[in-house]
Amino acid sequence: MSKNPTGLPKLPLRLNALEVVGLRSPSEGDWSRLRALQYSDIHKASRIRLFAHAIAATLVLTLFIGSIPIWILGIWMASVVGSVFYVGRIEQQFIGVARRSMSYQEFCRHAGAVAICAVPWVLALFFFVPHGNLAQQFGLWTLVAMLIAGSAVTSSSAPVSVIVFDLVVGVTGAGSFVISGDALFAIASFAFVLAMVAGALSSARTYLSARIAEAGVAEKDEVVSLLLREFEEKESDWLWQVDNNRTLRAVSPRFAFALGRTPAEVEGERFIKLIAGDDFTSGQVPRSLHDLAERLKRRESFSNLLVEVIIAEQRRWWELSGTPMRDNGGGYIGFRGVGSDVTEQRESDEKIAYLARYDTLTGLPNRLMLTEALGEAMRFSEQWRSRCAFLMIDLDRFKQVNDSLGHLVGDRLLKQVAERLQEVCTDNEQCGRLGGDEFAVVLRDATDHLVVDHVSDAIIEHLSKPYIVDNHTLFIGASVGSAIGPRDGQTVETLMRNADLALYRAKDDGRGMHCTYEPSLHAHAEERRTLELALRKAIANDELQLNFQPVVDAKTEGVASFEALLRWNSAEHGFVSPAKFIPLAEDTRLIIPIGEWVMIEACRQAMRWPAEIRVAVNVSGEQLLEPDFAATVVKALTATGLPAHRLEIEVTESVFLRDPKTANATLEEIVALGCSVALDDFGTGYSSLGYLRNNRFSTIKVDRSFVQGAAQESPESIAIIRAVVAMAQSLEMSTTAEGVETAEEADLIRSFGCTKIQGYYFGRPMGAEEAKSLVFRTRRAA
């Protein structure tokens, strides 16, 4: 391969036949550049080929119309036109190919298309001739010979297409004469084909030589035009010139100023030595200066060459363009060019490049750089038949820190997380920040299957230790999802997506743990996606409904209230468990419109009950922390006419972990409206007494696990229930025991002093009509 940077061989052309055709890389010049020149105008012959083949095919129809069934001729005609049209479509892709490199795949695709174009004529020569007479055979061969000649004339710029079509069709024609016993015509036909191919090769060589000459002139003109344009448009600051010994000549004042000298001081000085500074004597010359020196030595034109120079002991960046000068006899006499100081632009570009690849907050590589590192790791794995890995990390409980203490504390916490992550990583791992509280680690070599578990466990352990930020002791954790390449993905995007699926499973399974990717996660993700789509349409499709479970007075066993329970009977998925779709609604924030519908519907149904019966509505943390949640409650009460004292809002302890300040303020607004507030599942979470001190709850609900434990005579459960009841009595709150399923459990709960009871023993969740009937039935019985 030639070292000529233009990629063009020298003239006169010394390429052999295979190199001209493109079946062998040339010893001089670039294969893709030569093919681009050959194929740049081939699209112009497409219409001529289509017209010629169409006429020839029409004449074939007239020749064999009485000898071959018309439907066969019709199919054959369509195949001729279709194959020629296909070649034309391929050739249209070569428009503008001279401005880029042509690939070997494009070369093969075009040759294959031409071969397909030859197939109908091969079939005609083999299968039509036996059904015709001698005149028809010679008529067919005459038409084929015209196409062979036409191909040699119109497509000689791309000789491989001529060789493919002419040889395939021509050899078949000669073979048809052999079969019919006309050996002389077979020899003549074969000789004709060889002559056409030889002529096409000669034309191709001439055509290629002409295009190379044109390209060479154009490139020289482009260099000259570039230099003149740069100077005329004042994009370059000064001109420079050296003689054949590479010493400065005709130094302009502006160039001398750029060198920090006067023109007289630098006249006759060696160019490279002058701009290399002390590096020239030490031999530690920057690579860009080596490149400049080599180009001057080889007498090669160059444009916009970025060079690192030392001027007055300061490192600067110059952009140089130059072209060799020659005398009237063609002898080399030096170089002339233009240059400019681009130091400020270079420093700005370096800063932009840094910002594009590194996270500004933590200084870690960002998503772009991690993606590149993972791509390099996958190429390394493919080369050495090893494995790599991608770990995706999500910080647990970071949002609570950010919401409660502010973004400044959150940012400082992220910096400490980044420092700990770097401490965990070795030379085999590269960590970075994807964004928000998501980080990632690329493992270059994960052939040992234990290394992924080891790194993941170390990350979780280090990131879960306490942090001290602005005198706050903070506790967060980390969840890790991993995917192994290339086992879990052949591309960077696939591997990252699969690691994300594994991370989602790790968070879903309880956080603070590491999960590896499994193919089943795709099915889970797809199920979640389809479920989300169906849930978005559930309200409009009238698929949501409310069930109501009675809450009875512990002493009288009369219905005191109903708890509204959301149910979803999907037309696509059937009955979907609340344990499945409610967390999905919370994650996607669909819980906001769904929760508003539940609030209005529960109040509307409660208006059909007696005035003393209340309705309780469970509220998610996503709803409660919405700025206008209190307005949603007002809207439901106003729309239905339900008195505020008949609506009870049930919340769990988890809402106070995310944003206690907002949660407290919202609950105060709800109480001010006249609604009551119940603390659900008390005892199963953090059970902080601060919740009871800071909020005016009307009811504490004892979780069913304690009721069942007490029924089994668990001392701990009994102690907890008694403590909750005593505390509620002292705070003038009522208590509701959940999950009571037998008469014995009901009697036991009464003995503890609970004021209300809820459970299957007194009624399972039921439809609105059944709940209404239950109320009036129990009133009549009383």
QUIZI-V479763 format. One record per residue. RES is the residue in three letters. PHI is phi in whole degrees, 0 to 359 (NA if undefined). Layout:
res={RES;RES}
phi={PHI;PHI}
This chain:
res={MET;SER;LYS;ASN;PRO;THR;GLY;LEU;PRO;LYS;LEU;PRO;LEU;ARG;LEU;ASN;ALA;LEU;GLU;VAL;VAL;GLY;LEU;ARG;SER;PRO;SER;GLU;GLY;ASP;TRP;SER;ARG;LEU;ARG;ALA;LEU;GLN;TYR;SER;ASP;ILE;HIS;LYS;ALA;SER;ARG;ILE;ARG;LEU;PHE;ALA;HIS;ALA;ILE;ALA;ALA;THR;LEU;VAL;LEU;THR;LEU;PHE;ILE;GLY;SER;ILE;PRO;ILE;TRP;ILE;LEU;GLY;ILE;TRP;MET;ALA;SER;VAL;VAL;GLY;SER;VAL;PHE;TYR;VAL;GLY;ARG;ILE;GLU;GLN;GLN;PHE;ILE;GLY;VAL;ALA;ARG;ARG;SER;MET;SER;TYR;GLN;GLU;PHE;CYS;ARG;HIS;ALA;GLY;ALA;VAL;ALA;ILE;CYS;ALA;VAL;PRO;TRP;VAL;LEU;ALA;LEU;PHE;PHE;PHE;VAL;PRO;HIS;GLY;ASN;LEU;ALA;GLN;GLN;PHE;GLY;LEU;TRP;THR;LEU;VAL;ALA;MET;LEU;ILE;ALA;GLY;SER;ALA;VAL;THR;SER;SER;SER;ALA;PRO;VAL;SER;VAL;ILE;VAL;PHE;ASP;LEU;VAL;VAL;GLY;VAL;THR;GLY;ALA;GLY;SER;PHE;VAL;ILE;SER;GLY;ASP;ALA;LEU;PHE;ALA;ILE;ALA;SER;PHE;ALA;PHE;VAL;LEU;ALA;MET;VAL;ALA;GLY;ALA;LEU;SER;SER;ALA;ARG;THR;TYR;LEU;SER;ALA;ARG;ILE;ALA;GLU;ALA;GLY;VAL;ALA;GLU;LYS;ASP;GLU;VAL;VAL;SER;LEU;LEU;LEU;ARG;GLU;PHE;GLU;GLU;LYS;GLU;SER;ASP;TRP;LEU;TRP;GLN;VAL;ASP;ASN;ASN;ARG;THR;LEU;ARG;ALA;VAL;SER;PRO;ARG;PHE;ALA;PHE;ALA;LEU;GLY;ARG;THR;PRO;ALA;GLU;VAL;GLU;GLY;GLU;ARG;PHE;ILE;LYS;LEU;ILE;ALA;GLY;ASP;ASP;PHE;THR;SER;GLY;GLN;VAL;PRO;ARG;SER;LEU;HIS;ASP;LEU;ALA;GLU;ARG;LEU;LYS;ARG;ARG;GLU;SER;PHE;SER;ASN;LEU;LEU;VAL;GLU;VAL;ILE;ILE;ALA;GLU;GLN;ARG;ARG;TRP;TRP;GLU;LEU;SER;GLY;THR;PRO;MET;ARG;ASP;ASN;GLY;GLY;GLY;TYR;ILE;GLY;PHE;ARG;GLY;VAL;GLY;SER;ASP;VAL;THR;GLU;GLN;ARG;GLU;SER;ASP;GLU;LYS;ILE;ALA;TYR;LEU;ALA;ARG;TYR;ASP;THR;LEU;THR;GLY;LEU;PRO;ASN;ARG;LEU;MET;LEU;THR;GLU;ALA;LEU;GLY;GLU;ALA;MET;ARG;PHE;SER;GLU;GLN;TRP;ARG;SER;ARG;CYS;ALA;PHE;LEU;MET;ILE;ASP;LEU;ASP;ARG;PHE;LYS;GLN;VAL;ASN;ASP;SER;LEU;GLY;HIS;LEU;VAL;GLY;ASP;ARG;LEU;LEU;LYS;GLN;VAL;ALA;GLU;ARG;LEU;GLN;GLU;VAL;CYS;THR;ASP;ASN;GLU;GLN;CYS;GLY;ARG;LEU;GLY;GLY;ASP;GLU;PHE;ALA;VAL;VAL;LEU;ARG;ASP;ALA;THR;ASP;HIS;LEU;VAL;VAL;ASP;HIS;VAL;SER;ASP;ALA;ILE;ILE;GLU;HIS;LEU;SER;LYS;PRO;TYR;ILE;VAL;ASP;ASN;HIS;THR;LEU;PHE;ILE;GLY;ALA;SER;VAL;GLY;SER;ALA;ILE;GLY;PRO;ARG;ASP;GLY;GLN;THR;VAL;GLU;THR;LEU;MET;ARG;ASN;ALA;ASP;LEU;ALA;LEU;TYR;ARG;ALA;LYS;ASP;ASP;GLY;ARG;GLY;MET;HIS;CYS;THR;TYR;GLU;PRO;SER;LEU;HIS;ALA;HIS;ALA;GLU;GLU;ARG;ARG;THR;LEU;GLU;LEU;ALA;LEU;ARG;LYS;ALA;ILE;ALA;ASN;ASP;GLU;LEU;GLN;LEU;ASN;PHE;GLN;PRO;VAL;VAL;ASP;ALA;LYS;THR;GLU;GLY;VAL;ALA;SER;PHE;GLU;ALA;LEU;LEU;ARG;TRP;ASN;SER;ALA;GLU;HIS;GLY;PHE;VAL;SER;PRO;ALA;LYS;PHE;ILE;PRO;LEU;ALA;GLU;ASP;THR;ARG;LEU;ILE;ILE;PRO;ILE;GLY;GLU;TRP;VAL;MET;ILE;GLU;ALA;CYS;ARG;GLN;ALA;MET;ARG;TRP;PRO;ALA;GLU;ILE;ARG;VAL;ALA;VAL;ASN;VAL;SER;GLY;GLU;GLN;LEU;LEU;GLU;PRO;ASP;PHE;ALA;ALA;THR;VAL;VAL;LYS;ALA;LEU;THR;ALA;THR;GLY;LEU;PRO;ALA;HIS;ARG;LEU;GLU;ILE;GLU;VAL;THR;GLU;SER;VAL;PHE;LEU;ARG;ASP;PRO;LYS;THR;ALA;ASN;ALA;THR;LEU;GLU;GLU;ILE;VAL;ALA;LEU;GLY;CYS;SER;VAL;ALA;LEU;ASP;ASP;PHE;GLY;THR;GLY;TYR;SER;SER;LEU;GLY;TYR;LEU;ARG;ASN;ASN;ARG;PHE;SER;THR;ILE;LYS;VAL;ASP;ARG;SER;PHE;VAL;GLN;GLY;ALA;ALA;GLN;GLU;SER;PRO;GLU;SER;ILE;ALA;ILE;ILE;ARG;ALA;VAL;VAL;ALA;MET;ALA;GLN;SER;LEU;GLU;MET;SER;THR;THR;ALA;GLU;GLY;VAL;GLU;THR;ALA;GLU;GLU;ALA;ASP;LEU;ILE;ARG;SER;PHE;GLY;CYS;THR;LYS;ILE;GLN;GLY;TYR;TYR;PHE;GLY;ARG;PRO;MET;GLY;ALA;GLU;GLU;ALA;LYS;SER;LEU;VAL;PHE;ARG;THR;ARG;ARG;ALA;ALA}
phi={NA;290;274;301;294;285;79;249;286;280;258;290;290;245;281;280;299;296;289;293;294;108;274;215;294;287;288;224;103;261;302;295;292;295;295;298;295;295;264;295;247;293;295;290;271;298;292;298;298;299;296;295;294;296;296;297;295;297;294;298;299;293;290;250;297;263;259;243;307;296;291;293;298;296;297;297;300;296;293;298;297;296;293;293;296;297;299;299;296;298;290;296;288;270;296;82;293;294;269;217;267;262;271;293;295;296;300;292;297;292;297;296;296;296;298;297;297;280;302;303;286;298;298;296;293;275;252;278;302;300;266;244;266;296;295;294;297;292;295;297;295;298;296;296;298;296;294;298;295;298;297;297;277;277;245;294;295;244;297;296;291;295;297;298;291;294;290;297;287;294;296;297;298;297;295;296;290;298;297;278;90;262;296;297;293;297;295;298;296;293;297;299;296;299;296;295;295;298;297;296;297;296;295;296;296;296;297;295;299;295;293;296;297;298;295;298;297;296;293;295;299;295;296;297;298;297;297;295;295;300;285;293;274;60;284;252;271;203;261;223;208;231;270;289;262;60;254;289;223;50;291;279;302;291;292;298;298;296;275;76;228;265;304;293;290;257;298;87;281;287;301;296;297;291;266;272;64;291;297;293;286;281;85;269;280;303;300;295;289;302;297;300;297;295;294;295;294;276;62;256;292;212;219;53;279;274;234;270;234;243;238;53;62;244;278;232;236;246;247;243;229;202;215;292;255;225;277;296;272;89;281;287;234;142;232;226;194;235;206;209;270;241;300;297;296;297;296;295;296;295;293;296;297;294;296;285;240;232;284;290;283;260;79;279;304;266;302;301;290;295;297;294;297;293;299;294;297;290;294;298;296;293;291;254;55;248;231;236;211;232;252;252;239;234;278;276;65;290;299;298;296;298;288;275;252;100;290;296;295;299;295;293;295;297;296;293;300;298;297;293;294;294;294;287;282;254;295;278;239;233;258;195;247;278;142;59;254;253;238;208;225;258;260;295;235;237;299;286;295;280;293;294;296;296;295;297;296;295;296;298;295;290;283;267;288;299;245;249;228;50;67;257;266;246;238;230;223;214;244;231;240;233;221;257;256;271;301;263;172;272;235;299;298;295;295;294;295;290;295;294;297;294;296;299;294;298;290;291;274;129;66;67;215;246;235;265;290;228;303;295;296;295;296;296;293;293;299;296;294;294;293;295;299;293;293;295;257;295;294;296;273;58;265;271;211;251;254;230;252;288;243;252;291;296;272;268;62;276;291;262;196;234;263;282;238;279;230;228;249;282;293;265;251;75;287;250;296;302;297;264;272;290;301;295;297;291;296;266;65;291;297;292;293;294;297;294;296;299;298;293;294;296;294;296;290;296;294;269;263;301;297;272;271;260;234;252;238;286;238;286;299;298;288;297;273;291;301;251;295;300;294;296;296;299;299;294;293;292;293;256;80;287;299;299;290;269;251;243;261;257;231;252;295;299;295;279;283;283;207;299;295;294;299;299;296;294;295;298;296;293;296;295;289;109;281;257;232;246;262;272;56;295;104;266;250;283;51;283;292;297;298;288;284;268;230;266;278;265;218;246;260;274;295;298;296;285;296;293;296;295;296;266;63;283;301;294;297;298;296;294;297;297;293;295;297;297;294;296;297;291;264;58;244;269;235;239;268;263;78;281;241;226;297;296;295;297;296;295;295;301;295;281;99;297;272;223;227;221;166;297;298;258;154;278;302;221;292;297;294;293;296;297;296;299;299;289;292;289;292;292;294;290}
